[in-house]
Amino acid sequence: MFGLQVRWVLAVPLLLAVAVTGRADSPAVGVSPEAVAKARTEAVAFLRTTQQEDGSWTASTSPGISGLVTTSLLRSGVAPSDPMLQKAIRHLLTFEQPDGGIYNPKSAHGNYETSIVLLALVEANAGGEYTTKISAAKAYLTKLQWDDTEGINRTDVKFGGAGYGKTGDRPDLSNTTFLLDALRAAGVGPNDPAMQNALVFVSRCQNLETEANTTEFAARVNDGGFYYTPAAGGSSQAGQDERGGLRSYGSMTYAGLKSMIYAGLKPDDPRVKAAYTWLKKHYTLQENPGMGQQGLYYYYHTFGKALAAFGEPTFVDDKGQTHHWKKELGEHLLSLQADNGGWLNKEPRWMEGDPNMATAYALLTLVYCLP
């Protein structure tokens, strides 16, 4: 039974812990490495108890959760030679397909699953034993992007994006960012056509009317934040406003910011500046802005990864308050760790009610919280 008693040793109210004297060029202040090491030890011990006999961390036939857990363990310092990880990687590779992808062919989630497993293989590839598989998976992923190979051009709203899997599905920002994370980990640079094509789609997921975004939704909200997809009639998990605009929300705005940086945009680009301005207005660790508690650990992960990519050690919100975001995010996550070493979102949407998923996201996020 998952322990729901949460330890509040580190849970000093967040606003009281915030310093207001820093500048954007202040030295990085992160969470205590000793506290992170302790949390990791307890989380790894927890995940040892929840691993299934076949090497997975779920009864599902998808390698998604197991891939995230494997990556989180590797990034937390568990050696690839650890029997737990050897068993996990063998399980993940049972999903290897002749086309180079690593997914369950019955799920139609080829992009999502392959992207996640590729990240795990990159982390485990110190000896080069997975190089061929990584290369094949990378080639498979680039084929899933909507581009001229599917008979569409840059004017099509789907161009450059990726969905869960097959090209009959519509692209969305979340799956496109998983694709970009995987390609970047596999060595794809910002000037690669796959990255630049993805930037076309990512720009169209932003509530900002520019030369890069002339979709029907661009000017309806126009607040600089991001939403799920402009394709297939448009969709935002945060819903629509009274004008039919697609509302921006936190996790997608951090995902959009991160993706634009990966594709080579600089801080002075109008798209980056607009996204950052939205985030300044909605800086919080108490919820996923626009979504409440839904997707909270996904939000923490995109928060940490995006601000790490942006490269500033502090974050100044729209009230002029300076946040040492690494310290705040890390301490907040540590305060949420349960007595059994895992994490859990009481709001179960997007599988975060599975402690293996929430724990994987938490461990992945802590990587970005260290000084």
C-alpha positions in Angstrom: 0.0 0.0 0.0 1.4 3.4 -1.0 2.2 5.5 2.1 0.4 8.8 1.9 1.9 10.4 5.0 4.0 13.2 3.7 7.1 14.5 5.5 7.0 18.2 6.0 10.5 18.7 7.5 11.4 20.9 4.6 8.0 22.4 4.0 8.6 26.0 5.2 6.1 28.1 3.3 7.5 28.8 0.0 7.0 32.6 -0.1 8.9 33.0 3.2 11.9 31.2 1.7 12.2 33.4 -1.3 15.0 36.0 -1.4 14.2 39.3 -3.1 17.7 40.7 -3.5 19.1 38.7 -6.3 19.6 39.6 -10.0 19.4 37.4 -13.1 23.2 37.1 -13.0 23.4 36.0 -9.4 25.3 32.8 -8.5 23.2 29.6 -8.7 21.6 28.6 -5.4 20.3 25.0 -5.4 18.8 22.5 -3.1 21.1 20.8 -0.6 23.0 18.0 -2.4 23.0 15.9 0.8 19.2 16.2 1.0 18.9 15.2 -2.6 21.2 12.2 -2.1 19.1 11.0 0.9 15.8 11.4 -1.1 17.3 9.5 -4.0 18.4 6.6 -1.8 14.9 6.3 -0.4 13.3 6.6 -3.8 15.5 4.0 -5.3 14.7 1.7 -2.5 11.0 2.3 -3.1 11.3 1.5 -6.8 13.1 -1.7 -6.1 10.0 -2.9 -4.2 7.6 -1.9 -7.0 9.5 -3.4 -10.0 7.6 -6.3 -11.5 9.2 -9.7 -12.2 9.4 -9.0 -15.9 11.4 -5.8 -15.2 8.6 -3.4 -15.7 7.0 -0.9 -13.3 3.5 -1.3 -14.5 0.9 -3.9 -15.4 0.4 -2.0 -18.7 1.7 -3.3 -22.0 3.2 0.1 -22.7 6.9 0.7 -22.0 6.2 4.4 -21.2 6.2 4.4 -17.4 9.0 1.8 -17.2 11.1 3.9 -19.6 10.7 7.0 -17.5 11.5 5.1 -14.3 14.6 3.6 -15.9 15.8 7.0 -17.1 15.2 8.5 -13.7 17.2 5.8 -11.9 20.1 6.2 -14.3 20.1 10.0 -13.9 20.0 9.5 -10.1 23.3 7.6 -10.1 22.2 4.0 -10.3 24.7 2.1 -12.4 23.5 0.5 -15.7 25.0 -2.7 -14.4 22.7 -2.8 -11.4 20.5 -5.9 -11.7 17.4 -3.9 -11.4 18.3 -1.8 -14.4 19.6 -4.7 -16.4 16.2 -6.4 -15.9 14.5 -3.1 -16.8 16.4 -2.6 -20.0 15.8 -6.1 -21.1 12.1 -5.5 -20.7 12.2 -2.3 -22.6 14.0 -4.0 -25.5 11.2 -6.6 -25.8 9.3 -3.7 -27.5 11.9 -3.2 -30.2 10.4 -3.3 -33.7 11.8 -3.9 -37.2 11.3 -0.3 -38.2 13.7 0.9 -35.5 11.0 2.1 -33.1 10.6 0.7 -29.5 6.9 0.5 -28.8 3.9 -1.7 -28.5 2.6 -2.0 -32.1 -1.0 -2.4 -30.7 -0.9 0.9 -28.8 -0.4 3.4 -31.7 1.9 5.3 -29.4 5.1 4.8 -31.3 6.5 8.3 -30.9 5.8 8.7 -27.2 7.1 5.2 -26.3 10.1 5.3 -28.5 11.1 8.8 -27.4 11.0 7.7 -23.7 12.9 4.4 -24.3 15.5 6.2 -26.4 16.3 8.5 -23.4 16.8 5.5 -21.2 19.1 3.8 -23.7 21.2 7.0 -24.1 21.7 7.2 -20.4 22.7 3.5 -20.2 25.0 3.7 -23.2 28.3 4.4 -21.5 29.9 1.3 -23.1 28.3 2.0 -26.6 26.3 -1.3 -26.5 23.1 0.5 -27.5 24.5 2.9 -30.1 23.0 1.0 -33.1 19.6 0.8 -31.4 19.7 4.5 -30.5 20.5 5.4 -34.1 17.6 3.2 -35.5 15.2 4.7 -33.0 16.3 8.3 -33.9 15.7 7.5 -37.6 12.3 6.1 -36.8 11.3 9.2 -34.8 12.2 11.6 -37.5 10.0 9.7 -39.9 7.0 10.3 -37.6 7.1 14.1 -37.9 4.6 15.7 -40.3 6.6 17.1 -43.2 6.8 17.0 -46.9 7.3 13.2 -46.8 3.6 13.0 -45.8 2.7 15.3 -48.7 2.2 18.4 -46.6 4.1 21.7 -46.7 4.9 24.4 -44.1 1.5 26.1 -44.5 -0.2 23.0 -43.0 -0.9 23.5 -39.3 0.4 20.0 -38.6 3.8 20.6 -40.2 6.8 19.7 -38.0 4.7 18.3 -35.2 4.5 14.8 -33.7 1.6 13.0 -32.1 1.5 9.8 -30.0 2.4 7.7 -32.9 1.1 7.0 -36.4 0.7 9.8 -38.9 -3.0 9.3 -38.9 -3.0 10.9 -35.4 -2.8 14.6 -35.0 0.3 16.3 -33.6 0.4 18.0 -30.2 3.0 20.0 -28.2 3.5 17.5 -25.5 4.4 14.6 -27.8 6.5 17.0 -30.0 8.6 17.9 -26.9 9.1 14.3 -26.0 10.4 13.8 -29.6 12.7 16.8 -29.3 14.0 15.6 -25.9 14.9 12.3 -27.5 16.5 13.7 -30.6 18.5 16.1 -28.6 19.7 13.3 -26.3 20.7 11.3 -29.4 22.9 14.2 -30.7 20.6 16.1 -33.0 21.6 19.8 -33.0 19.4 22.9 -33.2 20.0 23.4 -37.0 19.0 19.9 -37.9 15.9 19.9 -40.2 13.9 17.9 -37.6 14.5 20.5 -35.0 13.7 23.4 -37.3 10.6 21.7 -38.6 9.5 21.1 -35.1 10.0 24.8 -34.3 7.4 25.6 -37.0 4.8 23.5 -35.2 5.8 24.7 -31.7 5.5 28.3 -32.7 1.9 27.6 -33.8 1.1 26.3 -30.3 1.8 29.7 -28.8 -0.9 32.3 -28.1 1.1 34.9 -30.0 0.4 36.4 -33.4 3.7 36.6 -35.3 5.0 35.9 -38.8 5.7 32.4 -37.4 2.1 32.0 -36.2 -0.8 33.0 -38.4 -3.2 30.3 -37.3 -6.8 31.1 -36.5 -6.0 30.9 -32.7 -2.9 33.2 -32.7 -4.6 36.4 -31.8 -7.6 35.3 -29.8 -5.8 35.0 -26.4 -2.4 36.5 -27.5 -0.9 36.3 -24.0 2.4 34.5 -25.0 1.6 31.2 -23.3 1.2 27.8 -24.9 -1.6 25.3 -25.4 -1.8 21.7 -26.5 -2.4 21.8 -30.3 -3.7 24.0 -33.1 -4.3 20.9 -35.2 -7.6 19.0 -35.8 -9.7 22.1 -34.8 -7.4 23.1 -32.0 -7.4 21.9 -28.4 -6.2 23.1 -25.0 -6.4 21.0 -21.8 -7.2 24.3 -20.0 -10.3 24.8 -22.3 -11.4 27.7 -24.4 -12.3 31.3 -23.6 -15.5 33.1 -24.6 -14.0 34.0 -28.0 -13.0 30.4 -28.8 -9.4 31.0 -27.9 -7.3 28.2 -26.6 -6.2 29.0 -23.0 -2.5 28.9 -22.1 -1.3 26.7 -19.2 1.8 26.1 -17.2 3.2 22.8 -18.3 2.8 23.5 -22.0 4.3 27.0 -21.7 7.4 25.6 -20.1 7.4 22.9 -22.7 7.2 25.5 -25.5 9.9 27.6 -24.0 12.2 24.6 -23.7 11.5 23.4 -27.3 12.2 26.9 -28.7 15.6 27.0 -26.9 16.4 23.5 -28.2 15.7 24.7 -31.7 18.2 27.6 -31.3 16.0 30.6 -30.4 17.7 33.2 -28.2 16.2 35.1 -25.2 15.7 38.2 -27.3 13.4 36.4 -29.8 9.9 37.7 -29.5 8.5 34.2 -29.0 10.8 33.5 -26.2 10.3 36.9 -24.6 6.5 36.4 -24.7 6.6 32.9 -23.2 8.9 34.2 -20.4 6.5 37.1 -19.7 3.6 34.7 -19.3 5.6 32.6 -16.9 6.6 35.6 -14.9 2.9 36.2 -14.3 2.2 32.6 -13.3 5.3 31.6 -11.3 4.1 29.0 -8.8 4.9 25.6 -7.4 1.5 25.1 -5.8 -0.2 24.1 -9.0 0.1 23.6 -12.7 -1.2 27.1 -13.7 -4.4 26.7 -15.6 -4.8 23.0 -14.7 -4.7 23.0 -10.9 -3.3 19.7 -9.6 -3.6 17.9 -12.9 -0.3 17.0 -14.4 1.6 18.5 -11.5 4.7 16.3 -11.6 4.9 16.6 -15.4 4.7 20.4 -14.7 7.6 20.3 -12.3 9.7 18.4 -14.8 9.1 20.8 -17.6 9.6 23.7 -15.2 13.0 22.5 -14.2 14.2 21.4 -17.6 13.0 24.6 -19.3 14.6 27.0 -16.8 17.8 24.9 -16.9 17.9 25.2 -20.7 17.2 29.0 -20.4 20.3 29.2 -18.3 19.4 31.8 -15.6 20.0 30.8 -12.0 17.3 33.1 -10.7 13.8 33.9 -11.9 12.2 37.4 -11.4 8.4 37.3 -11.4 6.1 40.1 -12.5 6.0 41.5 -9.0 9.8 42.0 -9.0 10.4 39.1 -6.6 13.6 37.1 -7.3 13.3 33.3 -7.0 16.2 31.0 -6.6 14.2 28.5 -8.6 16.5 25.5 -8.2 16.4 25.7 -4.4 12.6 26.4 -4.3 11.7 23.6 -6.7 14.0 21.1 -5.1 12.9 21.9 -1.5 9.3 21.8 -2.5 9.7 18.4 -4.2 11.5 17.0 -1.2 8.7 18.2 1.1 6.3 16.1 -1.0 8.2 12.8 -0.7 6.2 10.2 1.2 7.5 8.1 4.0 8.0 5.1 1.8 10.4 7.1 -0.5 8.0 7.6 -3.4 5.9 10.4 -4.7 2.2 10.5 -5.6 -0.3 12.9 -7.1 -3.7 12.6 -5.5 -5.1 13.9 -8.8 -4.7 10.8 -11.0 -5.0 12.2 -14.4 -2.3 11.4 -16.9 -1.2 8.4 -14.8 0.2 10.5 -12.0 -1.9 8.5 -9.6 0.6 5.8 -10.2 3.5 6.3 -7.7 6.0 4.9 -10.2 5.2 7.6 -12.7 5.1 10.4 -10.1 8.4 9.2 -8.5 10.1 9.0 -11.9 9.1 12.6 -12.7 10.3 13.8 -9.2 13.7 12.1 -9.6 14.1 13.5 -13.1 13.3 17.0 -11.8 15.7 16.9 -8.9 18.6 16.6 -11.5 17.9 20.3 -12.4 17.7 21.5 -8.8 21.3 21.0 -7.7 23.6 24.0 -7.5 
